[in-house]
Amino acid sequence: MSFSSQLRLVAGFSSYQPRLSTDQLFLPNPGCFQFDGPLDQAIHFIQEHQLLDAALWTRFTDQFRTASDDDLGWRCEYWGKLMRGGTMVYAYTQDAALYQQLEATVRDMLSTQDPLGRFSTYSVSQEFQGWDLWGRKYILLGMEHFYDVCRDEDLKKAILAALLDHTDYIIAHIGEEPGKKDIRYTSNFWEGMNSSSLLEPVVRLYNMTGEKRFLEFARYIVDQGAIRSANLFRLALENQLDPWQYPVTKAYEMMSCFEGLLEYARATENAEWGQAAVNFGRRVLASDITVIGSAGCTHELFDHSRLGQADPAFTGIMQETCVTVTWMKLCCQLLLYTGDAVFGDEMERSAYNALLGAVNTEKISGDPLSPHGWLPFDSYSPLRVGHRGQAVGGRMVMADNTIYGCCAAIAAAGLGLVPSASALLRRDGIGINLYLPGTMGLSTPAGQEIKIQIETNYPMGETVSLCLSLQEPEKFTLSLRIPSWCSDSQAKVNGKAQPSHTGWLEISRLWADGDRIDLLYPMPVKALYAHQLGQGAKQLPPYLSLSRGPVVLARDEALGGPALGSSLEISADFRGVVAAKKEEPHNLPFPVLQAWDIPLSQGDTLRLVDYASAGKDYSRAIEAWIPTKGIE
């Protein structure tokens, strides 16, 4: 099989075909990976305790049997969010029971479509306001994602027919023609930005069918610019403002709109709109992404979090898990589109800090109305002194007097994204993006099978070894992402040193069975001071954050030492490196992935653990930004 044929196969269903003309990197087929380690454990935890919960799926589909959201609610989002995440997890685990559950709930959801073609939790008299289009968007996305893995051809036909009727009803009522509603006025919230995020699944539906009416409707959405008071897509193209300076700053919905814009740019091969999406992503990264890989210090808004993360004036809930996951998804799309390794760096940062920290591995109850007494994900992540489990984001009460939330519904998609984007196909070879321990089963440009065995406990450990298995020697490029935080990496091929640098390390050679690549990523503990955060940071109080590689280290009050919030003197050298002694995780009073002891100037020792492990029982305060007396 030629490599171009493989890429068409990888692109899968026609919803991905435009990417073959526009993108630099491509996701492999489902079922290519078998990993272990903490992220794999989190995926299987969520699969068992959330995605295989038949009662939960029934509860979500039941919302569509009545006008459950005529109170302008968003119960309509839960099913589609969880279906997208469930399908992404299934693409990795290939678990037969999970597939059966997903197929069963899709069939159940199809039974809720009304005679008008609608999947909606709003009555006809109350439709096209509040979160109605937002919920209809998630029906499209959930069904489209399942369609890609569906093994029953008759069911696929039924899904597609249902989606066509569902979308045609929307097009019949919304648009620029006389008598139709302006999409920006179909919501009482955020100037209609939530409704405008319908763009992504509409473009995907056009790609699946080739029906021009869907592309025309997508063009209409793009022309409206996402909100009433400005054209956000034009603002991004002009590239003069950061997203926190836009008239509407709701982070998650805005990123969803730009995911749609990038899909539109691919479908139309419009490089201008592609550049607008890239500009937007880079602006978000520079102005709003924090050390743990999320955004929003005023709950869920873009608010210049780059500075706000170290500003004690920002209190309360922050760093929403919905924002984390949507940022990871946007980074993945920008990585595929541009090939720029920085977006892989950001996926990694979010995965090991904000996302992994949000997994409720301790099954702690945060709300008495939660199904089974707990939710699988936390909604918000503290940066300065604070607790996990402060609130349920997007909390809505359903008819059976149970609750659910937006973050609990979306977060499985973030976990499912990690393995799928761990290795990427290039036109001339393979790119290794995320270093997870286990096996990758891929294809070379000539079409032969290749297995890559990865031995590592990265990012706890500093070494990564990759061993190749393939039948015939073949020349191609193996590209390795060298993280931007590591300026002194080392690489060897079969024991021979290779020049190494940050970004993609491209090794083009004749590869043979048994070839081995060894990578060393030195990870000293490093300090980042608040005054180093950029323009305007000199006005911030003296704070510092400590990290090791991509992992942020945090204090947990159960570890003792000075009270959290105390101003401490921590010395760093001219490179920002802090003296640190490794502590064995089994010596700690709660499970951690790594722990370090930091000497304080006054002679005491400060113990820190990886951010994702801190405060997981919701009762212990933690902090990732530490007040400091000395500025080095």
N, C-alpha and C positions, 0 to 999 in steps of 0.2 A: 504494500500500500504506500503510495507516495505521501510525502509529508503534507502537501496541500490537501489531499484526501483526508488525512488524519485530522487536520485542523477543522475541516468541515464537519467531521464526526465529533470532534471536541466541542465545536460550536453547538452541536446537538440540534435541537429543533430550531426552526427558522427564526425564533425570537432572538437568537444570538448571531444570525448570519451577518448583519452589517458590521460586526466587530472585525471580521476577517479583512476588511478594507481599511479600517481605521486604527486598530489597536496594535500595540507592540508586543503584548504578552497575552497568554490565553490560559484559562483554567482547564485542568485535565478532566477526563471523564470521572463520574462518580465511581466509588469503589476502588480507587487506586492506592489507598493508604491504610496501613495498620500501625498505629502508634500506641505508646503508653506515656506515662508521665502525668503531671498535674492537670494539664488541659484535657487530656483524654479521660482522666478520672472525672473531671467536671462534666464532660459531655455525657458519659454513661450515667452519672448521678442524675442529670436532668432528664435523660431518656427514661430512666426507671421511675422517677418520682413526679414527673410532669407529663411527658409526651405519651406515655402508655396509660395515662389515667382516662379511661373511657368515660367516666362520669363528668370529668371536666369538659371534654369535647362536647358531650350532650348538653351540658349547661350552656356552652357558648352558642351552639346551633339553635337552642331553644329561644335565644334572644330574638331570632329572626321569625319566630312564629307569632309574635305579637308586636305591637308598636311599643316596644320596651324603651325606646329612646325618644319618645315624644316630649320628654322633659329636657330635650336638647343634650342628651347624654352621649356617651361614646362607647357603650357596651358593644356596639357594632364592630369595633376594631379588634376585639380579642381573638376571634376565630382566625381571621386572616393573618394576623401577626404570628400566632402560634403555628398555623399551617406552614407559613413560609419557613419559620425556624425549624419545625419538625421535618420538613422536606430536606432542608440543608443538613440537619443532623443525620437523617437517613442516608443521604448521599455519602456520608462518611462511614457510618456504622454498618450499613447494609443489613440491619436487623429485621428479620422476617416479621416478628410480632409488631414492630413499629410500622412497617409498611401496611400490614393488615389494619392497624388502627387508623392510619391516615386514609386509606381507601374507604374504610367504613364511615368516617366522619365526612368525607367528600360526598359520598352517596347520601348521607343524612342531610347535608347542606343543600344538595341539589333538590331535595324534596321540599325545601322551604321557599323556592322561587315562586313568586305570585303570578297570576295570569297576565299581568302587564310586563313580565320579564324581570321584575325588580328583585334583587336581594337587598332588603332594607329593613332596619329596625324602626323606621319612621313611617307613620301612616301617610297615605297620599296627601291628605289635607295638611300635613305638617312637614312634608319633604322639602329637600333643598334648603335647609337651614341647619344651624348648629354643626354637628359632626356627621351629617348624613353622607355627603360625598366622600368624606374621609373614610367612613366605614365601607362604602361601595368600592373605594380604591383597594382596601385590604381584601375584599372578596376577590377582586381581580388578581391581585398579587398572589394570594394564597393558592387560588386555583391554577394560575399560570405556573407557579413553581411545582405544584404536584403534577401537572400535565407533563412536565419534563421527565418525570420518573415513572409515570403511570405505565403499567404493563398490559392493561386491558384496552384494546383498541376501541371497543364499543363504548367504554366509559370515557375515553378521550374524546370521542365524537360528541357524547352527551355534554361533557365539560365545555367544549368549544361552542356548541350550540347555545348553551346557557349563557356563556360570556358574551356572545354576540347579541343576544336579546337584552341582556343586562346593560351593555354599553350603548346599544341603539336607543334604548329608552332615555338614557342620559343625554345623548346627542339630540334627541327629538325635543328636549326641553331646555337645553343650555347651548348658548352660542351667540353669534353676532347678528343673526337674522332677526327681523322684527317679530316680537311676541315671545322671544326666548330670553331666559335669564342670563345675565352676566355672571360668569363663574366666580368672580371676585365678590359677588353679593349673595352667594349661596351659603354663607356662613356668618354667624354673628361674632365670630372670633378672628383675631389676627388678620383683619382685612381680607379674609378669604384665602389666606395662604395655605391653610390646611386643605381646602377644596382643590386648590391649584396643583397640589402634589399628585392629583390624579394623572398627571402627565406621564409618569413612568409606565404604569401598566397599559395605558392607551397606546403608547409607542410599541410596547412589547406585543400587544394584540395586532397592531399593524404588521409587525414583522412576522407574526405567526400566520397571518391570513393574506397579506398583500392587498387588503381592501383599502382603497385610497381614502375612504371617508374617515378612517381612523387617523391617518396621517394628517388630513385636513383639520380634524378636531384637535390634534396635538399642536398643529401650527397655531390654531386659534388660542389655545392655552398659553403658548409661548408669547404670542403677541400681546396678551393681557399683562404679562410681566409679574404675575404671582400675587400682587397686592393692589389696592385701590390707589394709594397715594404716590406710587412710584413704580418704575419697571425694574425689578430686582435683577433681571438678567442683563439689562443694559448697564446697570450700575456695576455689575461684576465685569462686564466687558470693558467698560471705561477704566476700571481698576484704580479709582481715586480714593475710595472709602473702604474701611474695614467693615465686615458684616455687622459688628456691634454699633456701627454708625448709621445703619439703614433705618428707615422709618419704622419698620417692624422687625423685632429681633428674636422671635421664638426660634430657638436653635434647631430643634429636631425637625420641625416642619419645613424650615428653610432648606436644610440639607437634603430633605426628601425631594423638594422641588428641583434642586440642582442635580440630584441623581437622575431625575426625569429629563432635565435639559441635556445631560450628557448622552442619554439614550436617544434623544431627538437628534443631537449632533451626529451620532453614529448613523442613524437611519437615513438622514439627509446628506451625509458627508459634508456637513456644514462646519468647516474648521473654525469659523468665528464663534459659534456657540460652544464648540468644544473648548476653545480658549477661555471663554467666559467661565465655564465650569472649573477649568484648571486655575484660573485667577482666583476664583472664589475659594477653592480648597487651600491654596497657598496662603491666602489672607486669613482664613480661619486658623490655620496652623500657626501663623506668626503672631496673631493677636489674641487668640482665645483658648488654645489647647494648653492644659496644665501639665504638671509633672506626672500625673497619674493617667494622662491620656483621655481626659474628658473636657467638658466646657460648661460654663455657667456657674457663677458664684452667687447670683441671685436666682435661685432655683433652676429654671430651665431656659434661661435667656443668654444669648451672646451679650457679654457685658465687659469686654476687655479683660477676660479672665486671666490672661497672661500676667497682668499686674494684680488683679483682684485676688488671686490665689494666696498672696502673701499680705493681704490687707485686712486687718482685724475689723474693719468697718463692715465687711461682708459677714453676716451671721445667718444662721438658720440652714435650711436644706439647700444643698448645692450638688453639682456634678451628677446630673440625672443619668441613670443607666440607659434610658432611651437615647440620650445624646451620645453616650459612649458607643453604643451599637451602631447607630446611624453614621457616626464619624468613621468607625471601622469599615462599614460598607462603602461609604464614599471614598475612603482611602484605597480600598481594593479596586474600585472602578477607575480611579485616577492612576493607580499603579498599572493596571492593564492598558489603559489608554495611552499614558505617557512613557511607561517603562522606567520612571524615576524611582530609584530605590528608597528615597526619603519616605514615600508613602508606605512602603513595607516596614520601615523603622517605626512609623506611627501606629500601624496595626499591632506590632509587637508590644509597644509601650502600653497601649490600651488593654490588650489581652492579658498581660501579666500583672497589671495593677488594678485599674478600675473595674474591668469585667470580671476577672477571677475573684476579686474581693467582694463582688456583689453576689456571688453564688452562696446560697444559704445552706452550706454544708452541715451546719449544726441543727438545722430544722427548728430554728427559733421562731416562736410566735410573735409576729409584729402587730397582728390585728385579730381580735377574737372571732371575727366573721370569716376569716380565711378558710378556704376548703382544707380539710384535714388539720386545721389549726395553724398552718404556716404557709408562706409563699416561697417558691423556689429561688427567688432573687430579691435582693434588696434594691431599693429605688434610688438612694442617694448616698454619696460617699464624702465623708468629711475630709477637710484638708488641714485645718488647724484643730484645736482641741474640740472634739465632738464624738458622737456615738453613731454607729450604724443603726439601721432600723428605726430611723426617726419618723418616717411617714411612708405610706403606700402611694406612690405616684400613680395618677390616673385612677384613683379608687372610685369604683361604682358598686352600689348594692344591686344585686339581681333579685328576681322574684322569689327565689328560694331562701332569701336572707343570707346569702353568702356574698363575699366581695371578691373582686379581682382588680388588677391594676395594669397599666400600660407597660411598665418596665418588666413585670413578671411575664407578660405575654410576648414581648419582643426579644428578650435576651438570649433565648435559645439560638436565634439567628446569628448572634455574635460568636457563640461557641461553635456552631456549625461552619461558620466562615473560616475559622482558623485552619483546620486541616485541609479544606478545599483549596486554600491559597498558599499552602506550605511549599508547593512546587508548582512552577508555571512553565508552560511551553513557549519557546521562542521559535521563530522561523528557522533558526540555524541550530537549535539545540534545546537545552533545559536550563531553567533558572531555579535555584534553591532559595526560597524566600524566608521561611521560618524553620528553625532547627528543632524539630520534634524527634524524640527517640523512637525508632521503629523502622518500618520498611515502606518504600515508595515503589510502586509498579507503574512504569511510564513507557513511552515509546520514543525512539530516536528519530531523527529526521529521515532515515532510510526505512523506517517502519518496523524495526525489530524491537522486541521487548527488552527492557532494561530494568533491573531491580537495583535500587540504591538503599543499602542498609546504613542507617545513621545510629552511631553509638555516641550518646552524650547525656549529661544531666543538665545541660544548658537550660536556663540561665543561672542556675545555682553553681554549676561548674564552668570552667573557662575553655574546655576543649570540646571539639566536635570532630568526629571521624566518619568519613563516608566511604563505603566499599561498594564497587560497581560489579554487577553480574550481567553479562551479555554474551550471546553466542559467538558473534563474529566481531572482530575489531572494526571500529568505525570512527571516522573523523567527524567531530561536531564540537560545538561550544557548550561547555558546562559553566554556567554563570552562578556565582555565589554572592549573596548579599552580605557585604561587610558593613556592620552597623556604623552609623555616623558618630556614635559616642566612642568608638574604638579607633584611635589613630595609630596604634602600634600593633595591629594584628599580624599574625604570621600564618603562612600557608605553605604546605608541602604536598607534592604529588609523588607518590612512591618514594618518600623520603627526601626528595629534592626540593629545596626551597624555591618558592615562587615570589616574585614581587607582589606586594599586597597593598591595598589602598581602600579607603571607604567607598561606598557605592557598590556597583556590580564589579566583582573581580571575574573577568572573562578568561577562561582557559580553553583555548582551541588546540586540539591535538588529536591524534589517533588514540582513542580510548579502547581498552581491552578488558576482558574478564579478569577480575581480581585487582584492578587498579584501585588505589586508595588515596584519599585526600585527607589530610590532617590540618585542622584549623585551630589556632590558639587566639582567644580573645581575652587579653588581660583585663581584669575587672577590679581595679582598686575602688574603694569607697571614696566617692567624690562629693564635695560640697558645692551647692549652688546657692549663692546669696541673693536675697531679694533685690539688692541694688544692681544685680547683673541681668535683671529680667527685661531691660530695654528702656526706651525713652519714657520718662516719667517715673522710673523705678526709684530714683534717688530720694523721692519723697516718702517712700515706704518705710515703716519701722524695720529695725534690723531683725530679719528672720533668715534661716537657712533651711535647705532641704538636702538630705543625704540620699544618694543612690549608688547602686552597684550595677554596672551595665545598664540594662533596660529596666531594672527593678528599683522602685522607690523603697527606701527603708523608713520605718515608722516606729514611733514609740507606742507602747501599750501599757496602761497603768498597772496591769498585773505583773509587769516585769520589775517593778520597784524603781528606786532611784528618786531623783528630785521630782517634785510634783509637776504634772503636765502643765504647760503654760509658763513654767519657770524660765527665766533668761539664763542661758548656759554659755560657757566659754568653750568652744570647740576649735582646735587649731587645724589649719590646713596649710599645705605648702603652696608654692607659687602656681602649681598646676591644679590646685583645688583638692589634692589628694589628702585624705584624712587617715591617720593611723587607725587600724582596726584589727581586732583579733577574732577569728572565727569561733563561734560557740556551737556545740553540737545541738541540733534541734531536739533530740530526745531529753535534753536536760531542762527543757522549758516546761512551764505549767500548762501549755496548750499547744496543739499541733501547729507547726510552722514549716515553711520550705527552707528558710535560712535565717540565721541569727548572727549578730556581730556585736562585739563590745568595743565601745569608743572611749578612749581616755579623755577626761575633762581636764581643763587647765588647773582646776582646784584640787586635783588628785583623785576625784571620784571616777567611776566608770558608768557609762551610759549604755544600756543594752537596747538594741533595735532589732526588729524582724522585718521580713518582707511585708509590704503594705497589704497584700492580699490576705495575709494570715492574721492581721491585727484586728482586734475588736469583734471577732466573729460571733461572740455570744450576745451582742447588742447591749450588754450592760457595762462593758469596759470602755472607758474613754481612750481615744487614740489621737495622735497628731503626726502629720507628715511635714508640716512647716514648724520649725522649732525657733522660738525667740532666742536671740543670741546677744551676748554682751560685746563680743569682739568681732570686728569686721576685718577679715584677712585680705 
